[in-house]
Amino acid sequence: MKKKFDTFLFIPILALVAYGVVMIFSASSPTAALSPACNNDPFFFLKRHLLWLGVGLVAMVFAFKMNLRWWKKFTLPIIAITFGL
């Protein structure tokens, strides 16, 4: 059975991601522009956020392509690790 891409779920996720990117930039650009630790670069935190956003996007595509039956054999260890945390 082929997985169907859920556009109805993806559009709100995309909107929330875009909103988060705007909020990260608007909240951190004044601080980063005045901070020598950020090389006085107002886009410092935006660049880092976009980098991790790309990593998350790759993970999302990987998770979408993965067969869920494969995870079934790891459910008990994952639950044990979760309770351990």
C-alpha positions as CSV (number, residue, x, y, z in Angstrom):
1,M,0.0,0.0,0.0
2,K,1.4,3.3,-1.1
3,K,1.4,6.2,1.5
4,K,-0.7,9.2,0.5
5,F,0.7,12.6,1.2
6,D,-1.6,14.6,3.5
7,T,-1.8,18.1,2.2
8,F,-4.5,19.0,4.7
9,L,-1.9,18.4,7.5
10,F,1.2,19.7,5.7
11,I,-0.2,23.2,4.9
12,P,-0.7,24.2,8.6
13,I,2.7,22.7,9.5
14,L,4.3,24.8,6.8
15,A,2.4,27.9,8.0
16,L,3.6,27.3,11.6
17,V,7.2,26.8,10.4
18,A,7.1,30.1,8.5
19,Y,5.6,31.9,11.5
20,G,8.4,30.5,13.7
21,V,11.1,31.6,11.3
22,V,9.7,35.1,11.3
23,M,9.4,35.1,15.1
24,I,13.0,33.9,15.5
25,F,14.3,36.6,13.2
26,S,12.2,39.4,14.7
27,A,13.0,38.5,18.3
28,S,16.8,37.8,17.9
29,S,18.0,40.2,15.2
30,P,18.5,43.2,17.5
31,T,20.4,41.1,20.1
32,A,22.6,39.4,17.5
33,A,23.4,42.7,15.7
34,L,24.8,44.1,18.9
35,S,26.6,40.9,20.1
36,P,30.3,40.3,19.3
37,A,29.7,36.6,20.1
38,C,27.4,36.5,17.1
39,N,29.9,38.5,14.9
40,N,27.4,41.5,15.0
41,D,25.4,39.6,12.4
42,P,21.6,40.2,12.7
43,F,21.0,37.0,10.7
44,F,23.0,34.8,13.0
45,F,20.1,33.1,14.8
46,L,18.0,33.0,11.6
47,K,20.8,31.1,9.8
48,R,21.1,28.6,12.6
49,H,17.4,28.2,12.7
50,L,17.2,27.6,9.0
51,L,20.0,25.0,9.2
52,W,18.2,23.0,11.9
53,L,15.0,23.5,9.9
54,G,16.7,21.8,7.0
55,V,17.8,18.9,9.2
56,G,14.3,18.5,10.5
57,L,12.9,18.6,6.9
58,V,15.3,15.7,6.0
59,A,14.2,13.8,9.1
60,M,10.6,14.4,8.1
61,V,11.1,13.1,4.6
62,F,13.0,10.1,6.0
63,A,10.2,9.3,8.5
64,F,7.6,9.6,5.8
65,K,9.4,7.1,3.5
66,M,9.9,4.7,6.4
67,N,7.8,1.6,6.8
68,L,5.9,1.8,10.1
69,R,6.0,-2.0,10.6
70,W,9.7,-1.7,11.0
71,W,9.2,0.4,14.1
72,K,6.9,-2.3,15.7
73,K,9.9,-4.4,16.8
74,F,11.4,-1.4,18.6
75,T,8.3,-0.3,20.5
76,L,9.2,-1.8,23.9
77,P,12.8,-0.5,24.0
78,I,11.6,2.9,22.9
79,I,9.0,3.0,25.6
80,A,11.6,1.9,28.2
81,I,13.9,4.6,27.1
82,T,11.1,7.2,27.2
83,F,10.2,6.2,30.8
84,G,13.9,6.3,31.7
85,L,14.2,9.8,30.5
